[in-house]
Amino acid sequence: MSVNIQTLTDWRDYYELTKPRVVMLIVFTAIVGMFLAVPGWPGASGMLFGTIGIGLAASGAAVFNHILDARIDIHMLRTRGRPLPQGRISERKALTFAALICLLSMLILWFLVNPLTAVLTFLSLIGYAVIYTVFLKRATPQNIVIGGAAGAAPPVLGWVAITNDITSSALLLFLIIFIWTPPHFWALAIARKEEYAKVGIPMLPVTHGEDYTRLNILLYTILLTVITVIPYLTGMSGLIYLVTALILDGFFLYHAIQMMRNPDDLEWAMRTFKFSISYLGLLFGALLVDHYFLIQISL
């Protein structure tokens, strides 16, 4: 019985290394990209193997991130309980695990989806696990802006998995997540400013102060509002999406303004961070619902 319990505990730790909640949002945006890529059903094979391949790659990148950040995670309240800082899994085992699932991802995408999706997914993986985590995160307060390109790739990957092509509509989905990422993450950075300062990570509120960061959150949120209207203006989506986007943008702006008005209340920073996660899921969900509503009324 003790062996079974230990095995279960080990697998829970491995599962935690993959950042499952983050990966679920990544996979969801990729699936939305798949559905938006075609007017009808995307096809079971491309969807199945594309989703598995992209999900495994995102999971592998998350494990690499855990490995590379283990020495600073132990000093941060938010991350000190992770499996690697606590020694529940060794770096060697985590590295082997990450390599295996990344290799499996590339094989699935190359042979069962298409090589273009495999190449783009690999570049996204390297962008997050190496370029962002190893270099940008520790080098510049604009780390999350530049590194956000890797996190914005999933809907493009899903689109390419179905069409084997990159279009302006796919890039628009990329742009939405790219602009969403800084206000999303800077809100958390404000709430965890002291922890980032302690481990020497030059997040924007550490290097330029909280007031400057709040202003940037507001400006990026205004820009995000403009960007999220473009799918309607280009005919990519209809009124269902537009109304939903404007409502969500209004709530996001409300949170950003409240952060400006209440600079001493860090709770607003965490509220903004948490809302931004729901924001992205609901926005892409509205794109999906609207897409098939337009199809039905055109039949």
C-alpha positions in Angstrom: 0.0 0.0 0.0 2.8 2.4 0.9 4.3 1.9 -2.6 1.0 2.7 -4.3 0.6 5.9 -2.2 4.2 6.9 -3.0 3.6 6.3 -6.7 0.4 8.4 -6.6 2.3 11.2 -4.8 5.1 11.1 -7.4 2.6 11.4 -10.3 0.8 14.3 -8.6 4.2 16.1 -8.4 5.0 15.4 -12.0 1.5 16.6 -13.0 2.1 19.8 -11.0 5.3 20.4 -12.9 3.3 20.7 -16.1 1.4 23.7 -14.8 -2.0 22.1 -15.7 -4.1 25.2 -15.2 -1.9 27.3 -17.5 -1.7 24.5 -20.0 -5.5 24.1 -20.0 -5.9 27.8 -21.0 -3.2 27.3 -23.7 -4.9 24.3 -25.1 -8.3 26.0 -25.1 -7.0 28.9 -27.1 -5.4 26.5 -29.5 -8.6 24.6 -29.9 -10.5 27.8 -30.6 -7.9 28.6 -33.3 -8.6 25.2 -34.8 -12.4 25.8 -35.0 -12.0 29.4 -36.3 -9.6 28.2 -39.1 -12.4 26.5 -41.1 -16.1 27.2 -41.6 -17.2 23.7 -40.6 -15.9 20.9 -38.5 -12.0 21.0 -38.4 -11.7 17.2 -38.7 -11.2 14.7 -35.8 -7.6 13.7 -36.7 -6.1 17.2 -36.9 -7.9 18.3 -33.7 -7.0 15.2 -31.7 -3.3 15.0 -32.5 -2.9 18.7 -32.7 -4.4 19.2 -29.3 -2.3 16.4 -27.8 0.9 17.6 -29.4 0.4 21.3 -28.5 -0.6 20.3 -25.0 2.4 18.1 -24.5 4.8 20.8 -25.8 3.2 23.4 -23.4 3.6 20.9 -20.5 7.2 20.2 -21.4 8.0 24.0 -21.6 6.4 24.3 -18.1 8.6 21.6 -16.7 11.7 23.2 -18.2 10.5 26.5 -16.6 10.3 24.8 -13.2 13.8 23.4 -13.6 15.4 26.6 -14.6 13.6 28.6 -11.9 14.0 26.1 -9.0 16.7 28.1 -7.3 14.6 31.3 -7.1 11.3 29.5 -6.5 12.5 28.4 -3.1 12.7 32.1 -2.0 9.2 33.1 -3.2 6.1 32.4 -1.2 4.0 31.7 -4.3 6.4 29.1 -5.6 8.4 27.7 -2.7 6.0 24.7 -2.4 6.6 23.4 -5.9 8.0 19.9 -6.2 11.6 20.9 -7.2 12.3 23.4 -4.5 10.9 21.0 -1.9 13.1 18.2 -3.3 10.2 15.9 -4.0 11.5 15.4 -7.5 15.1 15.7 -8.6 16.2 18.0 -11.4 17.5 15.0 -13.3 14.1 13.2 -13.2 12.3 16.4 -14.1 14.7 17.0 -17.0 14.1 13.5 -18.3 10.4 13.9 -18.0 10.4 17.3 -19.9 12.6 15.9 -22.6 10.4 12.8 -23.1 7.1 14.7 -23.4 8.6 17.4 -25.7 10.0 14.7 -27.9 6.7 12.9 -28.0 5.0 16.2 -28.8 7.3 16.9 -31.8 6.9 13.3 -33.2 3.1 13.6 -33.0 3.0 17.0 -34.6 5.5 16.2 -37.3 4.1 12.9 -38.4 0.4 13.0 -37.5 -0.4 16.7 -38.0 2.0 18.6 -40.2 5.7 19.8 -40.1 4.8 23.5 -40.0 2.9 23.0 -36.8 5.8 21.0 -35.3 8.4 23.7 -36.3 6.2 26.6 -34.9 5.5 24.7 -31.7 9.2 23.9 -31.2 10.1 27.6 -31.7 7.4 28.6 -29.2 8.8 26.0 -26.7 12.3 27.4 -27.1 11.0 30.9 -26.9 9.4 30.3 -23.5 11.6 27.7 -21.9 15.0 29.2 -23.0 14.8 32.7 -24.4 12.3 34.0 -21.8 13.1 31.9 -18.7 16.9 31.9 -19.1 17.6 35.3 -20.6 14.8 37.8 -20.8 13.3 37.2 -17.4 16.5 38.2 -15.7 17.7 40.8 -18.2 15.0 43.4 -18.8 11.8 44.8 -17.2 10.3 44.3 -20.6 10.8 40.6 -20.2 7.1 39.7 -20.3 6.4 42.0 -23.3 9.1 40.4 -25.4 8.6 36.9 -24.0 4.9 37.2 -24.5 5.2 36.2 -28.1 5.8 32.5 -27.1 2.7 32.5 -24.9 0.6 34.1 -27.7 1.4 31.4 -30.2 -1.2 28.6 -29.3 -4.2 29.9 -31.4 -1.8 30.2 -34.3 -0.6 26.7 -33.7 -4.1 25.4 -33.6 -5.0 27.2 -36.8 -1.9 25.8 -38.6 -2.6 22.3 -37.3 -5.9 22.4 -39.3 -4.9 24.5 -42.4 -1.1 24.1 -42.7 -1.1 27.8 -43.3 -0.7 31.1 -41.4 -3.3 33.8 -42.2 -4.0 37.3 -41.0 -6.9 36.1 -38.9 -4.6 33.6 -37.1 -2.1 36.5 -36.5 -5.0 38.6 -35.1 -5.6 35.9 -32.4 -1.9 36.0 -31.7 -2.0 39.8 -31.3 -4.9 39.6 -28.8 -3.0 37.4 -26.4 0.3 39.2 -27.0 -1.3 42.5 -25.9 -3.2 40.8 -23.0 -0.1 39.3 -21.5 1.6 42.4 -20.0 -1.4 43.7 -18.0 -2.2 40.2 -16.9 1.3 39.5 -15.6 2.2 43.0 -14.4 -0.8 42.9 -12.0 0.7 39.8 -10.4 4.1 41.4 -10.4 2.8 44.3 -8.4 1.2 42.0 -5.8 4.5 40.0 -5.6 6.9 42.9 -6.1 8.9 42.3 -2.9 9.4 38.6 -3.8 10.7 39.5 -7.3 13.0 42.1 -5.8 14.3 39.6 -3.3 15.4 37.1 -6.0 16.7 39.8 -8.4 14.1 39.5 -11.1 13.8 42.9 -12.8 10.0 43.0 -13.2 8.6 46.4 -14.1 7.3 47.3 -10.7 10.7 46.5 -9.2 12.7 48.6 -11.7 10.3 51.4 -12.5 7.9 51.5 -9.5 4.3 50.5 -9.0 2.8 53.8 -10.2 4.5 53.5 -13.6 3.4 49.8 -13.8 -0.2 50.7 -13.1 -0.1 53.3 -15.8 1.2 50.7 -18.2 -1.4 48.3 -17.2 -4.1 50.9 -18.0 -2.5 51.8 -21.3 -2.2 48.2 -22.4 -5.8 47.5 -21.4 -7.0 50.4 -23.6 -4.9 49.1 -26.4 -6.4 45.6 -25.8 -9.9 47.1 -26.1 -9.0 48.5 -29.5 -7.4 45.2 -30.7 -10.3 43.1 -29.6 -12.8 45.0 -31.7 -10.8 44.2 -34.9 -12.3 40.7 -35.4 -15.7 42.3 -35.7 -14.5 45.1 -38.0 -12.8 42.6 -40.3 -15.8 40.3 -40.5 -14.1 37.6 -38.6 -16.8 37.6 -36.0 -20.3 39.1 -35.4 -22.3 40.8 -32.8 -22.2 38.1 -30.2 -18.5 38.4 -30.0 -18.5 42.2 -30.2 -20.9 42.7 -27.3 -19.1 40.1 -25.2 -15.7 41.7 -25.9 -16.9 45.2 -25.1 -18.4 44.0 -21.8 -15.2 42.1 -20.9 -13.0 45.1 -21.9 -15.2 47.3 -19.7 -14.6 45.1 -16.7 -10.9 44.9 -17.4 -10.7 48.7 -17.7 -12.6 49.0 -14.5 -10.0 46.8 -12.7 -7.1 48.8 -14.2 -8.7 52.1 -13.1 -9.3 50.8 -9.6 -5.6 49.9 -9.4 -4.8 53.5 -10.3 -7.2 54.9 -7.8 -6.1 52.5 -5.0 -2.3 52.4 -5.2 -2.0 51.1 -1.6 -4.5 48.3 -2.0 -2.6 45.3 -3.4 -5.8 43.3 -3.4 -6.9 45.1 -6.5 -3.7 43.9 -8.2 -4.6 40.2 -7.4 -8.2 40.8 -8.5 -7.0 42.2 -11.8 -4.7 39.2 -12.3 -7.4 36.7 -11.5 -10.0 38.5 -13.7 -7.6 38.6 -16.6 -7.5 34.8 -16.7 -11.3 34.6 -16.9 -11.2 37.4 -19.4 -9.1 35.5 -21.9 -11.1 32.3 -21.6 -14.5 34.1 -22.0 -13.2 36.2 -24.9 -12.1 33.2 -26.9 -15.2 31.3 -25.9 -17.2 34.2 -27.4 -15.2 33.9 -30.6 -16.0 30.2 -30.8 -19.8 30.6 -30.1 -20.0 33.6 -32.5 -18.2 31.7 -35.3 -20.7 28.8 -35.3 -23.7 31.2 -34.9 -22.6 33.0 -38.1 -22.3 29.6 -39.8 -25.8 28.6 -38.8 -27.4 31.9 -40.0 -25.6 31.7 -43.3 -27.0 28.2 -44.1 
